[in-house]
Amino acid sequence: MKNVILIIAFILMTLTIFWMWDQNSELRHDLENINHQPDTVWVNKPFVPKVEFPKMQLPNMVFFYQIDSVPIERIEYVDRVVTIIQKDSVKVEYNELFLTNYPQAPKLLQILSSRDKLSITTFNTDCKLFTEEYQVNYDRYQYNYSDGKLTNKKTSLIKRFDPVVQYTIRPVHNMHDLDLGLKYNTSKFNYEAGLNFNYYPKLRDNLSLDPYIRVSYSF
């Protein structure tokens, strides 16, 4: 019973340390973002979108939204600036370059991205406001959103492998394991293979080496 209590206490202490480390890392990352100054590069040529990837991806769901119409009283064009004056006297100004460059491209309003879902909200030139939801897998595919279309291509096989270093200690029985391997991730199953260096002083004095294969499942 005493050993069980010690194991539970050790697990709780370890999880607490990991949680505090994670919180500290997030705080440090936030501070770096506040103080970070991005590099600025001026490119002396027009922007050309990257070529679409070979496979078109269709959305799983599409949501259309109602559009509120505001009457326009008049439109003025002065010094390369187009001014739209609405009935409520609100003025909206656009530089002519904004209106004439990429005129058929939809206006991107929002992107929401999670591990397996991508949500894109746009307002197109037909005055349709809608959200498209896609199922995505960033481990296996690369994505390209251009001209209102989402395309994808498979990530090369070698780029799907990640090197892994893992150290495990079982303090109650003083057992130590060091794993050096390669991990292959899928959407649910993760496969890993490599070499395990283990040291169990209560069982033997020497360091042992074994190959290992590990399979895990992500819920």
C-alpha positions as CSV (number, residue, x, y, z in Angstrom):
1,M,0.0,0.0,0.0
2,K,2.9,2.3,0.8
3,N,4.4,1.8,-2.6
4,V,1.0,2.6,-4.3
5,I,0.8,5.9,-2.4
6,L,4.4,6.8,-3.4
7,I,3.7,6.0,-7.0
8,I,0.5,8.2,-7.0
9,A,2.4,11.0,-5.3
10,F,5.2,10.8,-7.7
11,I,2.9,10.9,-10.7
12,L,1.0,13.9,-9.3
13,M,4.2,15.7,-8.6
14,T,5.5,15.0,-12.1
15,L,2.3,16.2,-13.8
16,T,2.4,19.3,-11.7
17,I,6.0,20.0,-12.7
18,F,5.1,19.5,-16.4
19,W,2.0,21.8,-16.1
20,M,4.1,24.5,-14.5
21,W,6.8,24.1,-17.2
22,D,4.1,24.4,-19.9
23,Q,2.6,27.5,-18.3
24,N,6.0,29.1,-18.1
25,S,6.7,28.2,-21.7
26,E,3.4,29.8,-22.8
27,L,4.2,33.0,-20.8
28,R,7.6,33.2,-22.3
29,H,6.2,32.7,-25.8
30,D,3.6,35.4,-25.2
31,L,6.3,37.8,-24.1
32,E,8.4,37.0,-27.1
33,N,5.4,37.7,-29.4
34,I,4.9,41.1,-27.7
35,N,8.5,42.1,-28.2
36,H,9.1,40.5,-31.5
37,Q,9.8,42.7,-34.5
38,P,9.1,40.9,-37.8
39,D,11.6,41.2,-40.7
40,T,10.2,43.2,-43.6
41,V,11.2,42.5,-47.2
42,W,10.2,44.6,-50.1
43,V,9.9,42.6,-53.2
44,N,10.3,44.6,-56.4
45,K,7.8,42.5,-58.5
46,P,4.1,41.6,-58.5
47,F,2.8,38.8,-56.3
48,V,2.2,35.6,-58.1
49,P,0.2,32.9,-56.2
50,K,1.8,29.5,-55.9
51,V,0.5,26.9,-58.4
52,E,-2.5,25.0,-57.1
53,F,-1.8,21.6,-55.7
54,P,-3.0,18.7,-57.8
55,K,-6.0,17.5,-55.7
56,M,-9.0,19.7,-55.2
57,Q,-10.6,19.4,-51.7
58,L,-14.3,19.9,-51.3
59,P,-15.8,21.2,-48.1
60,N,-17.8,19.0,-45.7
61,M,-20.2,21.8,-44.8
62,V,-21.0,25.2,-46.3
63,F,-22.9,27.9,-44.3
64,F,-24.5,30.9,-46.1
65,Y,-25.2,34.1,-44.2
66,Q,-27.6,36.9,-44.7
67,I,-26.2,40.2,-46.1
68,D,-27.3,43.6,-44.8
69,S,-27.7,46.2,-47.6
70,V,-26.8,49.8,-47.0
71,P,-28.1,52.3,-49.7
72,I,-25.4,54.3,-51.4
73,E,-26.1,58.1,-51.9
74,R,-23.2,58.8,-54.3
75,I,-19.6,57.8,-55.3
76,E,-16.7,60.1,-55.7
77,Y,-13.3,59.6,-57.4
78,V,-10.6,62.0,-56.4
79,D,-6.8,61.6,-56.4
80,R,-7.0,57.9,-57.1
81,V,-9.3,57.4,-54.2
82,V,-12.8,56.1,-54.6
83,T,-15.2,57.3,-51.8
84,I,-18.5,55.7,-51.3
85,I,-21.0,57.9,-49.4
86,Q,-23.8,56.0,-47.8
87,K,-27.3,57.2,-47.0
88,D,-26.4,57.5,-43.3
89,S,-23.5,59.8,-44.3
90,V,-20.9,57.2,-43.5
91,K,-17.9,57.4,-45.9
92,V,-15.9,54.4,-47.1
93,E,-12.7,55.1,-49.0
94,Y,-10.8,52.7,-51.2
95,N,-7.5,53.3,-53.1
96,E,-8.0,52.4,-56.8
97,L,-5.3,49.8,-56.6
98,F,-7.3,47.9,-54.0
99,L,-10.2,47.7,-56.4
100,T,-8.3,47.0,-59.6
101,N,-5.8,44.4,-58.3
102,Y,-7.1,40.8,-58.0
103,P,-10.7,42.0,-58.7
104,Q,-12.1,38.4,-58.8
105,A,-10.5,37.2,-55.6
106,P,-12.9,36.7,-52.7
107,K,-12.4,38.8,-49.6
108,L,-11.1,36.6,-46.8
109,L,-12.8,37.4,-43.5
110,Q,-11.7,34.6,-41.2
111,I,-9.7,31.4,-40.9
112,L,-10.2,29.0,-38.0
113,S,-7.8,26.0,-37.8
114,S,-7.6,23.1,-35.4
115,R,-5.9,19.7,-35.6
116,D,-8.4,18.2,-38.0
117,K,-10.7,21.0,-39.1
118,L,-10.2,24.1,-41.2
119,S,-12.9,26.8,-41.5
120,I,-12.7,29.6,-44.1
121,T,-15.1,32.5,-44.3
122,T,-15.2,34.6,-47.5
123,F,-17.2,37.3,-49.2
124,N,-17.1,36.9,-52.9
125,T,-17.7,39.2,-55.9
126,D,-21.3,37.8,-56.2
127,C,-22.0,39.2,-52.8
128,K,-22.3,35.8,-51.2
129,L,-21.0,35.5,-47.6
130,F,-20.3,31.9,-46.6
131,T,-18.2,29.6,-44.4
132,E,-16.6,26.4,-45.8
133,E,-15.6,23.7,-43.3
134,Y,-12.9,21.2,-44.4
135,Q,-11.5,18.0,-42.8
136,V,-7.7,18.4,-42.8
137,N,-4.8,16.2,-41.8
138,Y,-1.6,18.3,-41.4
139,D,0.5,15.3,-40.8
140,R,-0.1,13.8,-44.2
141,Y,-1.1,16.7,-46.5
142,Q,0.0,20.2,-47.5
143,Y,-2.7,22.7,-48.3
144,N,-2.9,25.6,-50.6
145,Y,-5.8,28.1,-50.5
146,S,-5.9,30.4,-53.6
147,D,-8.7,32.1,-55.6
148,G,-11.4,30.7,-53.4
149,K,-10.3,27.0,-53.8
150,L,-8.5,24.7,-51.4
151,T,-6.1,22.1,-52.9
152,N,-3.8,19.6,-51.3
153,K,-1.0,17.3,-52.0
154,K,0.5,14.5,-49.9
155,T,3.6,15.2,-47.8
156,S,6.6,13.2,-48.9
157,L,7.0,10.0,-46.9
158,I,10.4,11.0,-45.4
159,K,8.9,14.2,-44.0
160,R,6.3,12.2,-42.1
161,F,8.9,10.7,-39.8
162,D,10.0,12.6,-36.6
163,P,13.1,11.7,-34.6
164,V,12.2,10.9,-31.0
165,V,14.2,10.9,-27.8
166,Q,12.4,9.7,-24.7
167,Y,13.7,9.1,-21.1
168,T,11.6,7.1,-18.6
169,I,12.3,6.6,-14.9
170,R,10.4,4.2,-12.6
171,P,11.6,5.5,-9.3
172,V,10.0,2.8,-7.0
173,H,12.1,0.1,-8.6
174,N,14.9,2.4,-9.8
175,M,14.5,1.5,-13.5
176,H,15.8,3.8,-16.3
177,D,15.0,3.7,-20.0
178,L,16.3,5.9,-22.8
179,D,14.6,5.5,-26.3
180,L,16.1,6.8,-29.5
181,G,13.8,6.2,-32.5
182,L,11.7,7.4,-35.4
183,K,7.9,8.1,-35.1
184,Y,5.4,7.9,-38.0
185,N,2.2,9.8,-37.2
186,T,-1.2,9.2,-38.8
187,S,-4.5,10.8,-37.8
188,K,-5.1,8.2,-35.0
189,F,-2.3,5.6,-34.9
190,N,1.3,6.5,-34.2
191,Y,4.1,4.1,-35.0
192,E,7.5,4.2,-33.5
193,A,10.6,2.1,-33.8
194,G,14.2,2.4,-32.5
195,L,16.7,1.4,-29.9
196,N,16.1,1.2,-26.1
197,F,18.9,1.7,-23.6
198,N,17.9,0.4,-20.2
199,Y,19.5,0.3,-16.8
200,Y,17.9,-1.7,-14.0
201,P,20.5,-1.8,-11.2
202,K,18.3,-4.0,-8.9
203,L,18.2,-6.7,-11.6
204,R,21.6,-6.3,-13.2
205,D,24.7,-4.1,-13.1
206,N,25.3,-3.6,-16.8
207,L,23.6,-1.3,-19.4
208,S,21.3,-3.2,-21.8
209,L,20.4,-2.4,-25.4
210,D,17.2,-3.6,-27.2
211,P,15.3,-2.7,-30.3
212,Y,11.7,-1.7,-29.7
213,I,8.5,-1.1,-31.6
214,R,5.7,1.0,-30.1
215,V,2.2,1.7,-31.4
216,S,-0.1,4.3,-29.7
217,Y,-3.6,5.5,-30.4
218,S,-4.8,9.1,-30.1
219,F,-8.4,9.6,-29.0
